């Protein structure tokens, strides 16, 4: 939902001015020579790919990274003009669509080289740009190091295919031990040297995700591909703190209150039983909204500037909070599930710890039924 008002009391506020702040902090960290391919896959990590892309394009990013052809098409339909890199290798039968939408595929499968060349022939395109992805240790996507030269020779056999970029992805850049990242970097540089020895001249070299860009300057090359740090999370404590601020906050309102005696069970399975006379608030948010059931009896919320524990199991549409220690709570009071309330704040990392997951999943998991509100943005900035 776009606009500045919604019907549901549960809504996610996306502060694009904080996104701009995070981008500037990142630019200050990496210096002026390295370009930014901002990752906006998964609907901009739940923040809204189109409004996020519009803001960042205005700030001078050099391109965007998406996972699927459909995500790339969404940006093009919204008027995004800078290069859009399809990183997920899920092309299916959409090779012609990639060309038609002026998207740039990240290719690691020799079969896709042939399929893109054939799609270019059918569309009458004389030259089509691709980026080659090298699997240097992620063991997920990309051409393996031992088949890299074979793929590059195959691409050279198609006059319509131009290898404009070379990329890899780091598996452990946010882990404490840098050894595996350094090992992957060595493998990638060897492939880059080999590509040039074969006569290829990729103009865009990119490898660093958020963690690598902030921790390992030698991984920055021509471009970096930040995602999580733009949205205000470091991911782990091993990544330097660059005054990154969460762009998303999640709020709801108390929709029921009840005082219950000691020994009262709360929610499915009665996994929480009151140890005293207690005031229990019901909130209209649950795991269907992305507020994970794993946070049952673990999470906290902010109400009237104080922390209050989630008690009992989180339900599909509702959860319960013990507000006994919070004076004067009323039905309709605003509750913060993610973000700040006065001097107190709940960061994505804290929710991730309660849910036994990572900040990426916390942000991406906020479902589409939760309205996104963009304060201060005109209608063009919204979905």
C-alpha distance (Angstrom), angle and dihedral (degrees) to the residues before:
residue distance angle dihedral
X1 . . .
X2 3.78 . .
X3 3.75 131.0 .
X4 3.78 131.8 57.4
X5 3.82 99.7 -76.4
X6 3.78 134.5 55.0
X7 3.78 137.9 -174.9
X8 3.81 96.8 -130.5
X9 3.80 118.2 76.8
X10 3.80 88.1 -140.3
X11 3.80 111.8 78.1
X12 3.78 141.6 149.0
X13 3.79 117.2 -128.3
X14 3.81 114.8 -149.7
X15 3.80 112.2 -162.0
X16 3.79 105.6 -160.1
X17 3.80 91.3 -173.9
X18 3.82 87.3 65.7
X19 3.80 89.4 49.5
X20 3.80 87.6 55.2
X21 3.81 89.9 48.9
X22 3.82 91.7 52.3
X23 3.79 91.5 48.5
X24 3.80 91.1 52.3
X25 3.82 91.1 47.9
X26 3.79 89.0 52.1
X27 3.79 92.6 48.0
X28 3.79 89.9 51.1
X29 3.81 89.6 52.2
X30 3.81 98.0 48.9
X31 3.79 99.4 37.2
X32 3.80 132.1 -128.1
X33 3.81 100.4 -70.3
X34 3.78 99.6 64.1
X35 3.78 118.6 79.2
X36 3.80 125.7 -142.1
X37 3.79 127.8 -126.6
X38 3.80 99.9 -170.1
X39 3.80 113.8 -147.2
X40 3.81 110.9 -132.5
X41 3.80 100.2 162.7
X42 3.82 120.4 135.0
X43 3.81 89.9 40.2
X44 3.77 91.9 -54.4
X45 3.82 91.7 -48.3
X46 3.79 87.1 -55.7
X47 3.81 94.3 -49.7
X48 3.81 96.7 101.6
X49 3.80 117.1 -86.6
X50 3.79 96.3 -138.5
X51 3.83 100.1 50.7
X52 3.79 90.6 40.8
X53 3.81 92.0 50.1
X54 3.79 92.8 46.9
X55 3.79 91.2 53.3
X56 3.80 94.6 45.9
X57 3.80 94.4 44.0
X58 3.78 87.6 56.3
X59 3.80 89.5 52.5
X60 3.79 92.5 55.0
X61 3.79 108.8 -98.9
X62 3.81 112.2 166.8
X63 3.80 96.4 -138.0
X64 3.80 148.1 -26.8
X65 3.78 132.8 -109.9
X66 3.79 121.9 -142.1
X67 3.80 133.2 171.2
X68 3.80 101.8 -136.1
X69 3.77 141.6 33.1
X70 3.81 89.0 -116.8
X71 3.80 91.2 56.9
X72 3.78 90.3 50.7
X73 3.80 92.1 48.5
X74 3.81 89.6 52.5
X75 3.81 90.6 58.1
X76 3.79 92.9 47.2
X77 3.82 91.5 49.5
X78 3.81 88.0 51.7
X79 3.80 90.1 56.7
X80 3.82 100.1 -103.0
X81 3.80 107.6 159.6
X82 3.81 107.3 -177.6
X83 3.82 120.5 91.0
X84 3.80 115.4 -70.1
X85 3.80 115.5 -153.5
X86 3.83 117.7 -153.2
X87 3.80 102.1 -148.7
X88 3.80 103.5 172.3
X89 3.83 99.0 75.5
X90 3.83 88.6 -139.1
X91 3.79 95.7 133.6
X92 3.80 98.3 140.1
X93 3.80 105.4 169.5
X94 3.81 92.3 -26.8
X95 3.80 99.6 99.9
X96 3.80 91.2 115.0
X97 3.81 90.3 46.7
X98 3.81 89.7 55.7
X99 3.79 89.4 54.9
X100 3.80 94.3 42.3
X101 3.82 91.8 52.1
X102 3.80 92.5 46.9
X103 3.80 92.1 -119.7
X104 3.81 125.5 155.2
X105 3.83 114.8 -130.3
X106 3.78 123.2 -147.7
X107 3.82 102.1 -138.8
X108 3.78 130.4 -164.2
X109 3.80 101.9 149.3
X110 3.82 117.2 86.1
X111 3.80 88.5 -145.9
X112 3.79 90.3 62.0
X113 3.81 90.3 54.8
X114 3.79 88.9 60.6
X115 3.80 93.7 41.8
X116 3.79 93.5 51.9
X117 3.81 90.9 47.3
X118 3.81 90.0 52.5
X119 3.81 91.8 46.3
X120 3.80 90.0 51.1
X121 3.81 90.0 50.9
X122 3.81 92.0 51.2
X123 3.78 91.6 50.2
X124 3.79 94.4 44.8
X125 3.82 92.8 -117.4
X126 3.78 111.5 154.8
X127 3.82 97.9 -166.3
X128 3.80 127.8 23.3
X129 3.80 125.5 -177.1
X130 3.81 123.7 -133.5
X131 3.80 135.3 170.1
X132 3.80 117.1 -138.5
X133 3.79 116.5 -138.5
X134 3.80 119.4 -150.3
X135 3.79 121.3 -154.9
X136 3.80 101.3 -138.1
X137 3.79 95.3 166.5
X138 3.80 111.5 -41.1
X139 3.84 90.0 99.3
X140 3.78 92.0 -151.1
X141 3.80 115.6 89.5
X142 3.78 135.7 -4.7
X143 3.77 138.3 60.1
X144 3.79 113.2 -60.4
X145 3.77 117.5 -114.4
X146 3.82 92.5 -112.1
X147 3.84 91.4 55.8
X148 3.80 97.0 39.5
X149 3.79 96.5 99.4
X150 3.80 90.9 47.8
X151 3.80 91.6 54.2
X152 3.79 93.2 47.0
X153 3.82 90.9 51.8
X154 3.78 89.5 48.6
X155 3.81 90.9 53.1
X156 3.82 89.8 49.2
X157 3.81 89.4 56.7
X158 3.81 90.1 65.3
X159 3.82 111.3 70.3
X160 3.81 90.2 -162.5
X161 3.82 94.0 58.3
X162 3.80 117.3 83.7
X163 3.82 117.7 -173.6
X164 3.78 98.9 -145.0
X165 3.78 97.6 161.9
X166 3.78 142.3 35.4
X167 3.80 121.9 -160.8
X168 3.78 147.0 166.7
X169 3.80 136.6 -179.8
X170 3.80 128.7 -128.1
X171 3.79 119.3 -129.8
X172 3.81 101.0 -165.6
X173 3.80 107.6 25.1
X174 3.80 91.9 125.3
X175 3.81 94.7 47.4
X176 3.79 121.9 100.6
X177 3.81 96.8 -116.5
X178 3.83 111.0 69.6
X179 3.82 94.7 -166.6
X180 3.80 98.8 98.9
X181 3.81 92.8 45.6
X182 3.80 89.4 52.2
X183 3.81 89.5 49.0
X184 3.79 92.1 51.3
X185 3.80 90.2 48.4
X186 3.81 91.3 54.6
X187 3.82 90.8 51.2
X188 3.78 91.7 48.6
X189 3.81 94.4 49.8
X190 3.81 89.6 50.7
X191 3.80 89.9 54.2
X192 3.79 90.8 47.8
X193 3.81 90.6 51.8
X194 3.80 90.1 47.7
X195 3.80 92.1 50.2
X196 3.79 90.7 54.3
X197 3.80 91.2 46.4
X198 3.80 87.9 55.9
X199 3.80 90.1 54.8
X200 3.79 98.3 -101.3
X201 3.78 117.5 134.4
X202 3.81 109.8 -165.7
X203 3.78 107.6 -168.6
X204 3.82 97.7 -160.8
X205 3.81 120.1 53.4
X206 3.80 115.6 -177.0
X207 3.78 134.3 165.2
X208 3.80 112.0 138.2
X209 3.77 124.4 103.0
X210 3.82 119.7 -169.4
X211 3.79 96.0 -74.1
X212 3.79 95.4 44.8
X213 3.80 92.9 45.8
X214 3.80 91.4 54.3
X215 3.82 97.6 39.3
X216 3.79 108.2 32.1
X217 3.82 116.1 43.1
X218 3.83 92.6 -173.8
X219 3.81 90.2 65.1
X220 3.81 94.8 61.3
X221 3.83 99.3 83.0
X222 3.84 111.8 157.4
X223 3.80 97.0 -30.2
X224 3.78 141.4 12.8
X225 3.83 127.4 -149.4
X226 3.82 106.5 -142.8
X227 3.76 120.9 178.2
X228 3.79 117.2 148.4
X229 3.80 96.9 38.1
X230 3.81 91.3 56.1
X231 3.79 88.5 59.0
X232 3.79 92.1 50.4
X233 3.79 108.9 -96.9
X234 3.79 132.1 110.1
X235 3.79 92.9 -159.7
X236 3.81 94.8 -142.6
X237 3.79 136.4 19.8
X238 3.82 89.6 -109.9
X239 3.80 90.8 73.5
X240 3.83 114.3 83.6
X241 3.79 117.4 -103.9
X242 3.82 108.2 -118.1
X243 3.81 97.0 174.0
X244 3.78 90.9 -89.2
X245 3.79 111.6 174.6
X246 3.82 127.5 -158.7
X247 3.79 110.5 -103.6
X248 3.81 94.8 -161.6
X249 3.77 127.9 63.2
X250 3.80 124.4 -178.5
X251 3.79 122.3 -148.1
X252 3.77 139.8 172.8
X253 3.82 137.7 164.2
X254 3.78 134.6 -115.3
X255 3.80 107.6 -98.8
X256 3.82 100.0 177.0
X257 3.80 138.5 19.4
X258 3.78 130.4 -169.0
X259 3.79 135.3 173.5
X260 3.79 110.6 -140.1
X261 3.80 133.2 -176.0
X262 3.78 127.4 -112.0
X263 3.79 112.1 -76.3
X264 3.82 97.0 34.6
X265 3.80 116.7 144.0
X266 3.81 118.4 -134.2
X267 3.83 127.6 -148.0
X268 3.81 130.6 -26.2
X269 3.77 115.1 -11.0
X270 3.82 91.9 5.5
X271 3.81 89.2 -106.1
X272 3.80 88.2 162.5
X273 3.80 123.9 49.8
X274 3.79 121.6 -173.7
X275 3.78 114.1 -111.9
X276 3.80 93.0 -160.4
X277 3.76 140.7 9.0
X278 3.81 100.1 -57.0
X279 3.78 143.5 -174.3
X280 3.80 111.0 -133.1
X281 3.82 120.9 -165.5
X282 3.80 121.7 -159.1
X283 3.80 117.1 -145.1
X284 3.84 125.1 -161.2
X285 3.79 95.9 -126.9
X286 3.79 130.9 93.6
X287 3.76 145.6 148.8
X288 3.82 92.3 -61.8
X289 3.80 85.0 65.4
X290 3.79 91.6 48.9
X291 3.80 96.5 -97.6
X292 3.77 95.0 133.8
X293 3.79 123.9 -123.1
X294 3.80 85.5 -141.3
X295 3.81 87.9 74.2
X296 3.80 92.1 64.3
X297 3.83 110.1 133.4
X298 3.82 88.9 -1.7
X299 3.79 111.1 68.6
X300 3.78 129.4 80.8
X301 3.79 132.0 -151.4
X302 3.79 132.3 -159.8
X303 3.77 121.0 -117.8
X304 3.79 125.0 166.8
X305 3.80 87.9 -7.2
X306 3.81 94.2 -57.3
X307 3.79 134.2 104.6
X308 3.77 118.0 -113.3
X309 3.82 126.0 -176.8
X310 3.79 125.8 -116.6
X311 3.81 106.0 -124.4
X312 3.78 128.9 -163.1
X313 3.76 125.2 6.6
X314 3.80 119.2 -36.3
X315 3.82 106.7 -116.5
X316 3.80 129.3 -148.5
X317 3.81 94.0 -94.3
X318 3.81 105.1 6.8
X319 3.76 144.0 42.1
X320 3.79 134.8 -173.5
X321 3.79 130.4 -128.5
X322 3.80 130.5 -166.5
X323 3.81 105.5 -127.9
X324 3.80 96.9 168.7
X325 3.81 91.0 119.5
X326 3.82 94.8 46.9
X327 3.78 110.2 86.6
X328 3.80 120.9 -134.7
X329 3.81 101.5 5.1
X330 3.80 111.9 173.0
X331 3.80 136.0 -174.7
X332 3.80 106.8 -87.8
X333 3.81 95.6 32.9
X334 3.79 113.6 143.3
X335 3.80 116.1 -109.1
X336 3.81 125.5 -163.2
X337 3.79 116.7 -147.2
X338 3.82 95.7 170.0
X339 3.78 125.4 15.5
X340 3.77 134.9 24.9
X341 3.78 137.5 -36.2
X342 3.78 109.7 -175.3
X343 3.82 110.2 -51.8
X344 3.82 93.2 -16.0
X345 3.82 124.0 82.8
X346 3.79 140.3 178.6
X347 3.81 112.0 -146.8
X348 3.82 126.3 -158.9
X349 3.80 89.2 -109.8
X350 3.81 90.7 60.1
X351 3.80 93.4 50.8
X352 3.80 88.8 46.6
X353 3.80 90.9 54.8
X354 3.81 91.5 50.8
X355 3.81 91.2 48.5
X356 3.82 93.2 43.5
X357 3.80 91.3 -123.1
X358 3.82 140.0 92.7
X359 3.83 131.8 -80.5
X360 3.82 90.2 -109.6
X361 3.81 90.8 64.9
X362 3.80 92.8 44.8
X363 3.81 91.7 56.5
X364 3.80 98.5 37.2
X365 3.78 90.8 45.5
X366 3.81 97.0 64.2
X367 3.79 97.3 109.4
X368 3.77 128.7 -127.6
X369 3.79 92.0 -111.7
X370 3.82 87.6 71.3
X371 3.83 105.9 87.0
X372 3.80 115.1 -123.8
X373 3.79 114.8 -139.1
X374 3.80 122.2 -163.9
X375 3.81 108.7 -161.9
X376 3.78 115.5 -148.8
X377 3.82 93.6 9.2
X378 3.77 121.1 121.1
X379 3.78 121.7 -130.8
X380 3.79 92.2 -87.5
X381 3.80 90.9 63.9
X382 3.76 93.9 55.4
X383 3.78 130.6 79.1
